[in-house]
Amino acid sequence: NSALQNFSLNRGIWKELEGKERSWAQTDSIVVKCEMIFSKSSIKLKSGATVPDGFRKTIYFVFSKKQMIYYFNNSSPTKSLESHLISQK
């Protein structure tokens, strides 16, 4: 799996969330779904690849029946990880 993701996003809060996922997986079984978000204005490179506008990551907690959804613009983050949490059940 690969996507054209902003370097600062990938090495910053995306990486931070991946660390939390590993920690949560120690006490619950989790399923992670990553979605690339595109629009009509998404940038298309000369190579033919299209750069996603953003990413939605849904984390399902199997045993505790919880769900968390995060959204990240495909740019250098300016807010904390918690501010990207858009839904929690």
N, C-alpha and C positions, 0 to 999 in steps of 0.2 A: 504494500500500500504506500502510495506517495501522493503528495499534492504540493503545488507551488504555494508555500506558506512563508509569510514574512519572517525573516531570520530572528528579529527581536521577539516576535510572538512565540516562535518555536523554542527559543532558548530561554524564554521568560516564564510567563504565567501558564503557557501550555505545558511546559516541563513541570512546573509546580503542581498542576492538576494531575499529571501522570504520577507524580510521587504520592499524592493523596490517594489515587486509585490503588496503587500497590499497598498502601497502608490499610485502606478499607477492605481489600481482598484478604487480609489476614484474619478478619473476624466475620466476613460475610462472603457469599459467592456473588460476584458482580459480572454484569454484561455491559460492555461499552459499545455504543454505536456512534460513529463519527460521520457527519454529513458535510459535504462541500456545498456551499450556497452560491449559485450563479444568478446573474441577471442579464438583461439585454445589453447593459453597459459594462459587463465584465471585460477585462483586458485580454486580448488575444495576441500572443507573441508570434513573431515571424516563424518560429518553429511549428506553429499550429496549435500549441498548447494554450489552454484558456486558464487564466488566473482566477481562482475563486474570490468572490467578494468577502466571504466569511466562512465560518465553520460553526456547526452546531454539534455539541457532544452531549449525548444522553447516557446517563449511567443508571442502570437498573440494579437494585439490590435484591437478590433472589430470596434470601431468607427473611429479611426484615420488610420486604414488600415496599421499599421506598424507590423513588425515582428523582433524579436531579438532572436538569437541563441547563447547559451553559451555551452562550453564544459569544463568539469572538469575531470582530472585524479582522480582515486580513491586513493588518497594519501594526505598527509599533504600539504596544499597549500603553495607555496612560492612566488606567484605573487598576484597582486591586482585583485579584481573582474573584473575590466574593461579589463584586459589582457585575460580574459577567453571568452570575446565576440568574436565569430568567424564570425558572419554575422549579418548585420542590413539592413533592407529594409524599 
